[in-house]
Amino acid sequence: MKDKENKKNVISKKNIKEIKPETKSKVKINMKKKEKISLKDESDEKKLNRVNNLKIQRKNENDAINKSVSFNLLEVVIIILITGIVVSISSGLIVYNNLEKEKEPNFSITESDLKEFEKSYNNIINNYIEEVDKTKLLDAAISGMYNYLNDEYSVYVSKEENETLQEQLEGEYTGIGIEVTTYYNGENNAQTIITRVFSNTPAEKAGLLPGDIIKKLDGKDVIDSSDLSNSIKKGTKDSYELTYIRNEKEYKATIERDHVIIDSVTTENYDTVGYIKLDTFSATTKNQVKNALDSFDSKIKSLVIDLRDNTGGYLNSAYEIADLFVEKGKVIYQLKDRNGKIEEFKAQNKVYKKFDKIVVLINQNSASASEVLALALRESSNSKIVGVKSYGKGTVQEAETLSSGAMIKYTSSYWLSPNGNSINKVGITPDVVEENVNEQLNKAIETAK
């Protein structure tokens, strides 16, 4: 199994947006104010000499400034490009280090390419009418490269967003207990929507639900998910008033800010059927699942694994959990690279705890890592799937943190089921379809008996 290094494959449906407070310092270029030219009370010759001298002085100053800016920019751009190259190569080695490469990557960045970028950058820094934050400008430049790919899962993630993602996957943070994402429909039409409400948090206690549209925070319009998250994280208040829309009706809720512990696994017993709900696939989820399995007594004969509204997480986490149930040597998933080469990833350990039946419960928001686990259990462990068709995300993203603290995330491969099936943009069709949300769990328990 290759995923033994520090980097993890990330296949999340959405980026998490409850951002850790961070104060950014603006990087400024100190430019001397240009001297005003006054020709009053001077001879023509002196006037001309004075003008020429001032022109030469200004040219020298501007050349010095541009040289400094150009040097710093080239240094930054080269670092960015080299980092991207190193990331691409090392990521490929991690995922495909047992596969023979047909050809070496071709990186044809030329000096003229860099100068085009440099010229645009210098024009903005030196000539734009308003002061520009250099850090944010470079962030936007890198982000633009990933936007060009036209792949919603290949993105540049800012330092603050990356810190939040890592914070979430570690299992705790300070906030109200929601994930939010901003969707843009046109230039001036943005909606910040709750995509997840964590269990046992202030948001859950206040009655917030996935799908609620956040409009205002303490009476002020919410610009986007970062604006909302930063306002809560950086604030010193103990509680906030959220105005939100649900089913086209407006509601208000006062929610306390608190230390939120994210427990990604919850359990219940239904007679002889054990029930485990996975909210995400974090670095600690496997151990939480093992603890849940250990908590079941001998009367539990069957198991329901609920993956509804679980939008993904670490691919390796899905593998580790599947490895608890799939017999050693059987395929858990496969990876298909850009050249069409396929590599199998098989169970490495004996089954941790055996059950007579295992049923996986999914819905339209079950995505990526959830789908990996669901198909691994159906095709390699004879499990049944209940619910409605899943989201259909069949790609894998590599994630690498840059020296700036930001992260790049890009699609590197397709994942396939043990039998070689792809569900990308198609989804998983359940063995037992149950569209009634209120009856899905009952149907899964009934199927497990």
Backbone torsions as a table, in degrees:
resi	resn	phi	psi	omega
1	MET	NA	125.7	-170.8
2	LYS	-82.1	-23.0	-170.3
3	ASP	-78.0	60.2	-177.1
4	LYS	-113.0	1.1	-179.1
5	GLU	-95.4	-176.5	-173.3
6	ASN	-70.6	-25.1	-178.7
7	LYS	-80.3	146.0	178.6
8	LYS	-121.2	146.1	173.8
9	ASN	-79.7	130.2	-177.8
10	VAL	-113.0	127.3	175.4
11	ILE	-130.9	64.6	-178.3
12	SER	-94.0	142.9	-179.4
13	LYS	-71.3	-35.2	-176.7
14	LYS	-138.3	153.4	175.6
15	ASN	-85.5	139.0	-177.9
16	ILE	-78.0	143.2	-171.1
17	LYS	-135.7	47.2	169.7
18	GLU	-115.6	98.7	-157.3
19	ILE	-92.3	137.4	179.8
20	LYS	-71.6	139.5	-176.4
21	PRO	-63.5	139.8	179.7
22	GLU	-154.4	132.3	178.6
23	THR	-99.2	119.1	-179.8
24	LYS	-91.8	133.5	175.4
25	SER	-95.6	130.6	-179.7
26	LYS	-77.0	138.1	177.2
27	VAL	-97.2	119.9	-175.5
28	LYS	-114.6	153.3	171.7
29	ILE	-102.5	121.4	179.9
30	ASN	-82.8	110.4	179.8
31	MET	-110.7	133.3	177.7
32	LYS	-70.9	143.1	176.9
33	LYS	-67.6	137.6	-179.4
34	LYS	-72.0	136.6	178.2
35	GLU	-70.2	140.8	174.7
36	LYS	-78.0	140.3	179.7
37	ILE	-90.9	121.2	177.6
38	SER	-120.6	121.5	-177.9
39	LEU	-103.0	10.0	-177.3
40	LYS	-70.9	137.7	175.0
41	ASP	61.5	33.3	175.6
42	GLU	-128.0	149.2	176.5
43	SER	-69.3	162.6	-179.7
44	ASP	-59.6	-42.1	-179.3
45	GLU	-64.7	-43.6	178.9
46	LYS	-65.8	-38.6	178.0
47	LYS	-59.1	-46.9	-177.5
48	LEU	-64.6	-44.0	178.7
49	ASN	-61.9	-41.6	-179.5
50	ARG	-62.9	-44.5	179.0
51	VAL	-61.6	-45.9	-179.8
52	ASN	-62.6	-42.5	179.4
53	ASN	-62.8	-42.0	178.9
54	LEU	-65.5	-38.6	178.3
55	LYS	-61.9	-44.3	179.2
56	ILE	-62.6	-42.4	-180.0
57	GLN	-61.4	-45.3	-179.3
58	ARG	-64.8	-41.5	179.4
59	LYS	-60.2	-43.9	179.2
60	ASN	-62.5	-42.1	179.1
61	GLU	-63.1	-46.5	-178.8
62	ASN	-65.8	-38.0	177.4
63	ASP	-61.9	-41.0	179.4
64	ALA	-64.4	-42.7	179.7
65	ILE	-64.7	-49.1	-178.2
66	ASN	-63.6	-36.5	177.5
67	LYS	-62.5	-42.9	179.7
68	SER	-65.0	-45.7	179.9
69	VAL	-64.1	-44.4	-177.6
70	SER	-63.5	-42.8	179.8
71	PHE	-61.6	-47.1	-179.4
72	ASN	-63.7	-40.6	-179.1
73	LEU	-65.2	-48.3	179.9
74	LEU	-59.1	-40.4	179.1
75	GLU	-61.0	-45.1	-179.5
76	VAL	-65.6	-46.5	-177.3
77	VAL	-62.9	-43.9	179.5
78	ILE	-62.3	-42.3	177.5
79	ILE	-60.0	-43.5	179.7
80	ILE	-61.6	-47.0	-177.0
81	LEU	-66.8	-43.6	178.6
82	ILE	-63.7	-41.2	177.7
83	THR	-59.4	-43.4	178.8
84	GLY	-61.3	-40.0	178.8
85	ILE	-64.7	-48.2	179.7
86	VAL	-60.3	-43.0	179.7
87	VAL	-60.7	-46.3	-178.2
88	SER	-60.8	-45.7	-178.0
89	ILE	-66.4	-49.8	-176.4
90	SER	-66.3	-36.1	177.8
91	SER	-63.7	-42.9	179.0
92	GLY	-61.0	-40.1	180.0
93	LEU	-65.1	-36.9	-179.8
94	ILE	-66.5	-42.2	-176.0
95	VAL	-82.4	-37.2	-170.5
96	TYR	-122.1	31.0	-171.4
97	ASN	-69.8	-6.7	175.1
98	ASN	-104.6	1.7	-178.0
99	LEU	-102.8	138.9	178.8
100	GLU	-75.2	131.4	178.5
101	LYS	-81.9	135.5	177.6
102	GLU	-74.4	-37.0	179.7
103	LYS	-153.9	155.6	179.0
104	GLU	-75.8	148.1	176.9
105	PRO	-60.5	144.7	-179.7
106	ASN	-108.1	109.2	179.7
107	PHE	-109.0	105.8	-172.1
108	SER	-112.1	43.1	176.3
109	ILE	-72.8	123.5	-178.8
110	THR	-108.3	167.1	178.3
111	GLU	-63.1	-35.0	179.1
112	SER	-66.3	-35.1	176.3
113	ASP	-61.5	-44.8	-179.3
114	LEU	-65.8	-37.2	-178.3
115	LYS	-67.5	-32.8	175.6
116	GLU	-61.3	-45.0	178.6
117	PHE	-66.3	-42.5	-178.6
118	GLU	-60.6	-43.3	-178.9
119	LYS	-61.9	-44.9	178.8
120	SER	-63.1	-42.8	179.5
121	TYR	-62.0	-47.9	-179.0
122	ASN	-62.6	-39.6	178.7
123	ASN	-59.8	-42.0	-179.5
124	ILE	-69.1	-47.2	-178.0
125	ILE	-63.2	-42.4	-172.4
126	ASN	-90.8	-25.8	-169.9
127	ASN	-121.0	-14.3	-178.4
128	TYR	-63.8	144.4	-170.3
129	ILE	-65.8	-25.9	180.0
130	GLU	-116.1	158.4	179.4
131	GLU	-65.9	139.0	-176.7
132	VAL	-117.5	135.5	175.0
133	ASP	-79.5	113.0	-176.1
134	LYS	-60.4	-39.5	-178.9
135	THR	-62.7	-44.9	-179.8
136	LYS	-68.2	-33.9	178.8
137	LEU	-64.9	-42.9	177.0
138	LEU	-67.3	-37.9	174.8
139	ASP	-55.7	-45.4	-178.5
140	ALA	-65.3	-35.3	179.9
141	ALA	-66.1	-45.2	178.7
142	ILE	-65.3	-43.5	179.3
143	SER	-58.9	-37.3	-179.8
144	GLY	-61.7	-35.4	178.1
145	MET	-62.8	-39.5	-179.9
146	TYR	-76.1	-31.9	175.4
147	ASN	-63.2	-32.8	179.8
148	TYR	-60.2	-30.1	-178.3
149	LEU	-66.7	-17.9	179.6
150	ASN	55.8	40.9	179.5
151	ASP	-127.1	113.6	-175.1
152	GLU	-62.5	-16.5	-178.6
153	TYR	-99.0	-8.3	175.8
154	SER	-101.6	105.2	-170.6
155	VAL	-142.8	160.1	169.8
156	TYR	-98.4	126.5	-177.1
157	VAL	-111.6	125.3	-177.6
158	SER	-63.5	165.8	179.9
159	LYS	-55.8	-46.2	-178.0
160	GLU	-64.7	-43.0	179.6
161	GLU	-65.7	-38.6	178.7
162	ASN	-64.6	-41.7	177.7
163	GLU	-60.7	-38.2	178.9
164	THR	-66.6	-43.7	179.6
165	LEU	-59.6	-47.0	179.4
166	GLN	-64.9	-38.2	179.3
167	GLU	-62.0	-43.4	-179.7
168	GLN	-64.0	-44.3	-177.6
169	LEU	-71.4	-20.6	174.0
170	GLU	-76.7	-20.5	170.9
171	GLY	105.5	5.6	177.7
172	GLU	-157.9	150.6	178.1
173	TYR	-168.0	175.0	178.2
174	THR	-104.7	125.5	-178.3
175	GLY	174.8	-148.8	-179.3
176	ILE	-115.0	-9.4	174.0
177	GLY	98.8	36.7	177.7
178	ILE	-133.3	155.9	165.0
179	GLU	-105.6	136.4	178.7
180	VAL	-131.9	147.0	177.7
181	THR	-135.4	139.3	177.6
182	THR	-97.9	126.8	176.9
183	TYR	-107.0	132.8	-177.8
184	TYR	-107.7	126.4	176.3
185	ASN	-125.7	83.7	-172.8
186	GLY	94.3	165.8	-172.3
187	GLU	-63.2	-39.6	-173.8
188	ASN	-113.2	18.6	-177.7
189	ASN	-123.3	97.6	-179.0
190	ALA	-124.4	140.4	177.7
191	GLN	-126.7	127.2	176.6
192	THR	-97.8	113.7	-169.8
193	ILE	-117.4	138.8	174.5
194	ILE	-73.1	122.3	179.1
195	THR	-101.4	-16.5	179.4
196	ARG	-160.9	141.2	173.6
197	VAL	-119.0	120.8	-177.9
198	PHE	-76.0	149.6	-178.2
199	SER	-70.8	147.5	176.0
200	ASN	56.0	44.4	179.8
201	THR	-125.2	165.7	177.5
202	PRO	-56.9	-37.0	-179.7
203	ALA	-64.6	-41.5	178.4
204	GLU	-66.0	-41.7	179.3
205	LYS	-63.4	-30.1	-179.8
206	ALA	-82.0	-6.9	176.2
207	GLY	90.4	12.3	177.9
208	LEU	-68.8	149.3	-176.9
209	LEU	-134.7	152.8	172.6
210	PRO	-57.2	137.2	-177.5
211	GLY	101.3	-17.7	176.3
212	ASP	-64.6	137.9	-179.2
213	ILE	-100.5	117.2	-178.7
214	ILE	-82.1	121.8	-179.0
215	LYS	-104.0	-41.9	-175.0
216	LYS	-140.4	151.9	172.7
217	LEU	-124.8	117.2	-175.4
218	ASP	51.8	41.0	175.3
219	GLY	83.8	-5.4	-179.6
220	LYS	-103.0	139.5	-179.3
221	ASP	-59.3	138.3	176.2
222	VAL	-87.8	122.6	-177.4
223	ILE	-75.7	-51.1	178.9
224	ASP	-159.4	-175.9	-175.9
225	SER	-64.7	-35.9	178.6
226	SER	-66.6	-40.3	178.1
227	ASP	-60.3	-45.4	179.3
228	LEU	-63.4	-48.8	-175.8
229	SER	-65.4	-45.4	179.9
230	ASN	-62.8	-38.3	-179.6
231	SER	-62.7	-39.4	179.8
232	ILE	-75.2	-43.4	-176.8
233	LYS	-67.6	-42.1	-176.3
234	LYS	-82.3	-15.7	-176.6
235	GLY	-70.3	161.1	178.8
236	THR	-109.6	-0.1	-178.7
237	LYS	-74.5	154.8	177.3
238	ASP	-84.9	-21.0	-178.6
239	SER	-148.2	158.6	-178.2
240	TYR	-137.1	149.9	176.2
241	GLU	-100.9	120.0	177.8
242	LEU	-103.1	132.8	171.3
243	THR	-105.7	124.8	-175.4
244	TYR	-139.6	161.1	-179.1
245	ILE	-111.6	131.8	174.6
246	ARG	-138.6	123.8	-178.3
247	ASN	52.9	43.0	176.1
248	GLU	66.4	12.0	175.7
249	LYS	-113.4	144.9	-177.4
250	GLU	-94.3	136.2	178.9
251	TYR	-132.3	161.2	174.9
252	LYS	-130.0	144.5	179.0
253	ALA	-144.7	136.6	174.1
254	THR	-96.1	122.1	-171.8
255	ILE	-125.1	132.6	179.1
256	GLU	-80.8	144.2	172.4
257	ARG	-90.0	136.3	-173.3
258	ASP	-152.5	170.9	173.0
259	HIS	-77.1	117.3	-174.3
260	VAL	-102.6	121.4	174.5
261	ILE	-101.8	122.6	-176.0
262	ILE	-95.2	104.8	174.1
263	ASP	-91.9	111.2	-174.0
264	SER	-82.8	-3.8	-178.1
265	VAL	-131.6	130.8	172.4
266	THR	-128.0	152.3	-176.4
267	THR	-132.1	155.8	173.6
268	GLU	-149.2	161.3	173.0
269	ASN	-116.2	131.2	176.3
270	TYR	-123.6	83.9	-177.4
271	ASP	60.5	-110.6	-178.4
272	THR	-96.6	7.2	-177.6
273	VAL	-110.7	122.3	174.1
274	GLY	-85.7	149.2	-176.6
275	TYR	-130.1	127.1	176.2
276	ILE	-126.8	126.3	175.3
277	LYS	-109.9	127.7	177.4
278	LEU	-105.6	121.9	-179.9
279	ASP	-88.5	-27.7	179.7
280	THR	-159.1	173.9	176.7
281	PHE	-116.8	87.9	-178.7
282	SER	-101.8	-179.2	-179.4
283	ALA	-67.5	-18.5	-177.5
284	THR	-106.3	-0.3	-174.0
285	THR	-64.2	-39.4	-178.9
286	LYS	-56.9	-48.1	-179.4
287	ASN	-65.1	-35.2	176.3
288	GLN	-64.8	-38.6	177.8
289	VAL	-65.7	-43.1	178.4
290	LYS	-60.6	-41.7	177.3
291	ASN	-62.7	-38.7	178.5
292	ALA	-65.1	-43.5	179.0
293	LEU	-63.1	-38.4	179.0
294	ASP	-66.2	-24.9	-177.2
295	SER	-77.9	-16.5	-179.6
296	PHE	-76.5	134.3	178.0
297	ASP	-85.3	-176.6	-171.8
298	SER	-69.2	-17.1	-179.1
299	LYS	-77.2	-14.4	179.2
300	ILE	-78.3	113.8	-176.0
301	LYS	-106.0	-26.4	-177.0
302	SER	-129.1	167.8	-174.8
303	LEU	-140.0	137.5	170.8
304	VAL	-112.7	125.4	175.8
305	ILE	-108.0	113.8	-175.3
306	ASP	-94.7	113.8	179.6
307	LEU	-112.9	17.3	179.1
308	ARG	-64.5	136.8	179.1
309	ASP	63.4	14.8	175.0
310	ASN	-92.8	108.4	-172.5
311	THR	-89.3	1.7	173.0
312	GLY	127.1	-152.4	-175.8
313	GLY	150.7	-137.8	179.6
314	TYR	-79.2	130.8	175.1
315	LEU	-60.5	-41.0	-179.0
316	ASN	-63.1	-31.2	177.1
317	SER	-65.7	-42.6	177.0
318	ALA	-61.7	-40.8	177.8
319	TYR	-61.6	-47.3	-176.9
320	GLU	-62.6	-37.9	179.8
321	ILE	-70.9	-43.2	177.1
322	ALA	-60.4	-35.1	-179.5
323	ASP	-63.1	-19.4	177.3
324	LEU	-74.2	-22.1	-172.7
325	PHE	-116.7	-22.9	-175.5
326	VAL	-92.0	137.4	-178.9
327	GLU	-63.0	144.2	-179.0
328	LYS	-55.8	132.4	178.8
329	GLY	96.8	-16.4	178.4
330	LYS	-84.1	151.0	-177.0
331	VAL	-74.5	136.5	176.0
332	ILE	-99.2	-45.6	173.7
333	TYR	-160.0	171.3	177.5
334	GLN	-130.0	154.5	174.9
335	LEU	-117.1	135.7	178.1
336	LYS	-118.1	120.5	-176.2
337	ASP	-89.4	-177.1	-175.1
338	ARG	-65.4	-20.1	178.7
339	ASN	-93.8	2.5	178.5
340	GLY	87.9	1.3	178.8
341	LYS	-76.2	142.0	-174.8
342	ILE	-121.1	136.6	177.1
343	GLU	-126.2	135.2	179.8
344	GLU	-93.3	144.4	174.3
345	PHE	-120.5	114.3	-171.1
346	LYS	-106.7	157.9	176.1
347	ALA	-63.3	136.7	-175.6
348	GLN	-105.1	-14.9	-173.3
349	ASN	-126.3	163.6	175.2
350	LYS	-72.1	159.4	-178.1
351	VAL	-59.1	130.4	-176.1
352	TYR	-70.5	-43.8	177.0
353	LYS	-150.4	127.9	-176.4
354	LYS	-90.8	145.4	176.4
355	PHE	-131.2	153.0	177.3
356	ASP	-64.9	-41.6	178.6
357	LYS	-141.6	145.2	171.3
358	ILE	-125.7	130.4	179.0
359	VAL	-121.3	133.4	178.9
360	VAL	-107.5	130.0	-178.0
361	LEU	-106.3	123.8	-177.6
362	ILE	-130.3	163.8	170.4
363	ASN	-143.8	-169.0	-174.5
364	GLN	-67.1	-14.7	178.8
365	ASN	-101.0	3.3	174.9
366	SER	-77.5	117.1	-171.5
367	ALA	-138.1	158.6	171.1
368	SER	49.1	-104.3	-177.5
369	ALA	-58.3	-34.8	176.2
370	SER	-61.3	-41.0	-179.0
371	GLU	-71.7	-33.9	175.3
372	VAL	-59.6	-48.9	-178.8
373	LEU	-65.1	-43.6	-177.9
374	ALA	-60.0	-46.0	-178.7
375	LEU	-73.5	-32.5	176.1
376	ALA	-61.3	-42.8	-179.0
377	LEU	-72.8	-34.0	179.4
378	ARG	-72.4	-44.9	-172.2
379	GLU	-88.4	-22.3	-178.4
380	SER	-116.5	-2.4	-179.9
381	SER	-138.6	12.3	175.8
382	ASN	58.1	31.4	178.5
383	SER	-83.2	160.0	176.6
384	LYS	-104.4	150.0	177.4
385	ILE	-115.4	132.6	-177.7
386	VAL	-124.3	147.2	174.8
387	GLY	129.9	-137.3	177.4
388	VAL	-125.7	168.8	-175.9
389	LYS	-56.4	138.2	-177.7
390	SER	-79.1	-179.2	-173.0
391	TYR	-67.4	-45.0	178.6
392	GLY	94.0	58.0	176.4
393	LYS	-115.3	104.6	-174.0
394	GLY	-110.5	26.3	178.6
395	THR	-116.7	157.5	179.7
396	VAL	-116.8	136.7	178.2
397	GLN	-109.8	139.2	170.9
398	GLU	-91.8	141.0	179.1
399	ALA	-126.4	133.3	179.3
400	GLU	-139.9	131.6	176.9
401	THR	-85.6	128.9	178.9
402	LEU	-82.6	170.1	-178.6
403	SER	-63.9	-23.5	179.5
404	SER	-76.2	-12.0	-175.8
405	GLY	98.8	-13.4	175.7
406	ALA	-75.7	170.4	-178.5
407	MET	-131.1	142.1	169.6
408	ILE	-108.4	140.0	-178.3
409	LYS	-137.1	123.5	-175.8
410	TYR	-142.6	152.0	-179.5
411	THR	-72.6	127.6	-176.6
412	SER	-118.0	-18.3	-177.0
413	SER	-166.9	168.1	169.7
414	TYR	-100.3	143.6	171.3
415	TRP	-103.3	146.7	-179.1
416	LEU	-123.5	155.3	177.6
417	SER	-71.2	170.1	177.7
418	PRO	-52.3	-34.6	-179.5
419	ASN	-88.9	5.6	177.2
420	GLY	88.1	15.7	-179.4
421	ASN	-87.1	141.8	174.4
422	SER	-108.6	134.8	179.5
423	ILE	-112.4	13.6	-176.5
424	ASN	-62.0	124.7	-178.4
425	LYS	61.9	14.1	179.3
426	VAL	-119.4	-47.0	-178.7
427	GLY	90.7	171.8	178.5
428	ILE	-100.7	126.5	175.2
429	THR	-88.4	122.9	-177.2
430	PRO	-65.0	156.5	172.3
431	ASP	-71.0	-35.5	177.7
432	VAL	-123.7	112.4	-178.0
433	VAL	-87.4	129.2	175.6
434	GLU	-139.7	105.9	-175.7
435	GLU	-85.0	-21.4	179.2
436	ASN	-74.1	111.5	-176.5
437	VAL	-57.0	-38.2	-177.3
438	ASN	-72.6	-13.8	-178.1
439	GLU	-109.7	-5.1	-174.8
440	GLN	-62.2	-45.4	179.4
441	LEU	-65.3	-41.9	178.3
442	ASN	-60.7	-40.2	179.6
443	LYS	-66.6	-37.1	179.4
444	ALA	-67.5	-42.8	179.0
445	ILE	-64.3	-42.3	178.3
446	GLU	-61.4	-41.0	180.0
447	THR	-68.0	-30.2	-178.2
448	ALA	-78.1	-20.3	-177.2
449	LYS	-78.1	NA	NA
